[in-house]
Amino acid sequence: MQLDGYRGKTAVITGAAQGIGQEIAERFAGLGAAVAGIDLRRPSIEGVLGLEADITDPVGLGAAFDQLEAELGRPEIVVLNAGIFIVEPFADTSLENWRRTLDVNLTGAFLCAQRALPAMAEGGYGRVVAVGSSAGINGGKNNCAAYAASKAGLMCLAKSIANEYAARGITANAVAPTLIDTAMMDEQPEGVEKLIPVGRLGTPTDIADLVAYLCSAHAGYITGEVVDVNGGFLVD
């Protein structure tokens, strides 16, 4: 099925320099959207406006949005993907790492959504998708309390946006991946794919496929949902 609802629309993806974010940015550009990618390292993707910003810094993020709006127009599609994953036993988790994880994974998403939503509401159309995690549902297996807490908050944030903005033509959903073959997997032990019932790690394409659908014109009746995409790792 050819996905509609991208041509003439502007999209922004955070954490777009690699992995899932890069795959989503490339997908949206291929579907005809004007696309911007924001990351600490300026994304270099053909056909995508790369913007360098720390999403936890309101001033730097505001400057990135100013440039985005000047060059591409106000975004109608926002994917809250930027995230970090620090592996630490709960008892050893430093306050610094706890705060940094929540700042990037949750507060940064809040700041991006807060900047984008007023224009979406004014225009009567918008799509917001947050990239959460199965860890935000089951607390994670080991040594990731900060990450799990931040992703649970992010997925609940998407539901709050859905509740508040549905009447203004805006949908907000989250996806909950697990064990996706990206740089974050460097922290995982060898053979971890055996934990996945379908027998393999997920790929950025698996996530981009779902996000692209949720951000399309076909998903206008889906909002406030957390969609598992985890190969059967968590069936709830």
C-alpha positions in Angstrom: 0.0 0.0 0.0 1.3 3.4 -0.9 1.0 5.7 2.1 -0.7 9.0 1.6 -0.5 12.2 3.6 3.1 13.1 3.2 3.3 15.3 0.1 3.1 19.0 1.0 3.8 18.2 4.7 6.8 19.0 6.8 8.2 16.5 9.2 10.9 16.6 11.9 12.6 13.7 13.5 14.8 13.9 16.6 17.8 11.6 16.9 18.1 11.4 13.2 21.8 11.0 12.7 21.8 7.2 12.9 19.7 4.1 13.5 16.0 4.3 13.8 15.8 8.1 13.4 17.9 8.0 10.2 15.7 5.3 8.8 12.5 7.2 9.6 13.9 10.4 8.0 14.9 8.6 4.8 11.4 7.0 4.7 9.5 10.2 5.1 11.7 11.9 2.4 11.0 9.0 0.1 7.2 9.5 0.7 7.4 13.1 -0.4 7.6 15.1 2.8 9.9 18.0 3.5 12.0 16.5 6.2 14.3 17.9 8.9 16.4 15.8 11.3 17.7 17.1 14.6 20.6 15.5 16.5 23.7 16.4 18.6 25.7 15.6 15.4 24.2 17.2 12.3 22.4 14.4 10.3 23.8 13.9 6.8 20.9 12.4 4.8 20.2 13.0 1.2 17.1 15.2 0.8 16.9 15.9 4.6 17.7 19.2 6.3 20.2 18.3 9.0 20.1 20.4 12.1 22.5 20.3 15.0 21.0 20.8 18.5 20.8 19.4 22.0 17.1 18.8 22.5 17.4 19.4 26.2 18.5 23.0 25.6 15.5 25.2 25.0 17.6 27.9 23.4 19.5 25.6 21.0 16.3 23.7 20.2 14.4 26.9 19.5 17.1 28.0 17.1 16.8 24.7 15.2 13.1 25.0 15.0 13.5 28.6 13.7 15.7 27.4 10.9 13.4 24.5 10.2 10.4 26.8 9.9 12.2 29.3 7.8 13.5 26.8 5.3 10.7 24.1 5.2 7.7 25.6 7.0 6.1 24.6 10.3 6.1 20.8 10.9 2.8 18.9 10.8 4.6 15.6 11.6 6.9 15.1 14.6 8.7 12.0 15.6 10.2 12.0 19.1 13.0 9.5 18.7 16.1 10.9 20.4 17.2 8.8 23.3 20.1 7.5 25.3 20.6 4.2 27.1 22.9 3.9 30.1 23.4 0.5 31.6 23.8 0.7 35.4 22.6 -1.5 38.3 19.9 0.4 40.2 22.0 0.8 43.3 24.9 2.2 41.3 22.8 4.6 39.2 24.2 8.1 39.7 22.0 11.1 40.0 23.8 12.6 37.1 23.0 9.7 34.8 19.4 9.5 36.1 18.9 13.2 35.3 20.6 13.0 31.9 18.5 10.0 30.8 15.3 11.7 31.8 16.4 15.0 30.2 17.1 13.5 26.8 14.5 10.8 26.7 11.6 12.7 28.2 12.2 16.4 28.8 13.7 16.8 25.3 10.6 15.2 23.8 8.4 17.5 25.9 10.2 20.5 24.6 10.0 19.5 21.0 6.3 18.6 21.2 5.5 21.8 23.0 7.2 23.9 20.3 5.4 22.1 17.4 1.9 21.5 18.7 0.5 25.1 18.7 1.1 25.5 15.0 -0.4 22.0 14.4 -3.5 23.0 16.4 -3.8 26.2 14.5 -3.6 24.3 11.2 -6.0 21.6 12.4 -3.7 18.7 11.5 -0.8 16.9 13.1 0.9 13.6 13.7 3.0 12.9 16.8 4.8 9.6 17.3 7.1 8.9 20.3 9.6 6.1 20.1 9.3 4.4 23.4 10.4 0.9 24.5 9.1 -2.3 25.9 11.3 -1.4 28.9 8.8 1.4 29.6 6.1 -1.3 29.9 7.8 -4.0 31.9 10.6 -2.1 33.6 13.3 -3.6 31.5 15.1 -6.8 32.4 18.2 -5.6 34.2 20.3 -2.5 34.9 18.2 0.1 33.1 15.9 1.7 35.7 16.5 5.3 34.4 15.9 4.2 30.8 12.7 2.3 31.6 11.3 5.2 33.7 12.0 7.7 31.0 10.4 5.6 28.3 7.3 4.9 30.4 7.0 8.7 30.9 7.5 9.3 27.2 4.7 6.9 26.2 2.4 8.4 28.8 3.3 11.8 27.4 2.0 10.7 24.0 -1.3 9.6 25.6 -1.6 13.0 27.3 -1.1 14.8 24.0 -3.6 12.5 22.4 -6.2 13.4 25.0 -5.7 17.1 24.8 -5.3 17.6 21.0 -7.6 15.0 19.4 -10.4 17.5 18.8 -7.9 19.7 16.9 -7.0 17.2 14.3 -3.9 15.9 15.9 -3.1 12.3 16.7 -0.4 11.2 19.1 0.8 7.6 19.5 3.9 5.7 20.7 5.7 2.6 19.5 7.4 0.3 21.9 10.3 -1.6 20.3 12.7 -4.0 21.9 16.3 -5.1 21.0 16.6 -3.3 17.7 19.9 -3.8 15.8 21.4 -0.3 16.3 24.4 1.1 18.2 22.5 0.8 21.4 22.9 -3.0 21.1 26.6 -2.6 21.8 25.7 -2.7 25.5 23.9 -6.1 25.1 25.4 -9.5 25.6 26.1 -11.7 22.6 23.3 -14.0 21.6 20.6 -11.8 23.1 18.5 -12.3 20.0 17.6 -15.8 21.4 15.3 -13.9 23.8 13.1 -12.9 20.8 10.4 -15.5 19.9 10.6 -14.7 16.2 14.3 -15.5 16.3 16.0 -12.3 15.3 16.7 -8.7 16.4 14.4 -6.0 15.1 15.7 -3.6 12.5 15.3 0.1 12.1 13.2 -0.7 9.0 10.7 -2.6 11.3 10.2 0.5 13.3 10.1 2.9 10.4 7.4 0.9 8.7 5.1 1.3 11.7 6.0 4.9 12.3 5.4 5.8 8.7 1.9 4.3 8.9 1.0 6.1 12.1 2.1 9.4 10.6 0.2 8.8 7.4 -3.3 10.0 6.4 -4.5 6.4 6.9 -4.1 6.5 10.7 -6.4 9.4 11.5 -8.6 7.2 13.7 -5.7 5.9 15.8 -4.6 8.0 18.7 -3.4 7.5 22.3 -2.0 4.0 21.5 1.2 2.4 22.4 2.0 -0.2 19.7 4.3 -3.1 20.5 6.8 -4.0 17.9 9.0 -6.5 19.5 8.9 -9.9 17.8 6.9 -11.4 20.6 9.3 -10.4 23.3 6.5 -8.9 25.3 2.9 -10.0 24.7 0.6 -7.9 26.8 
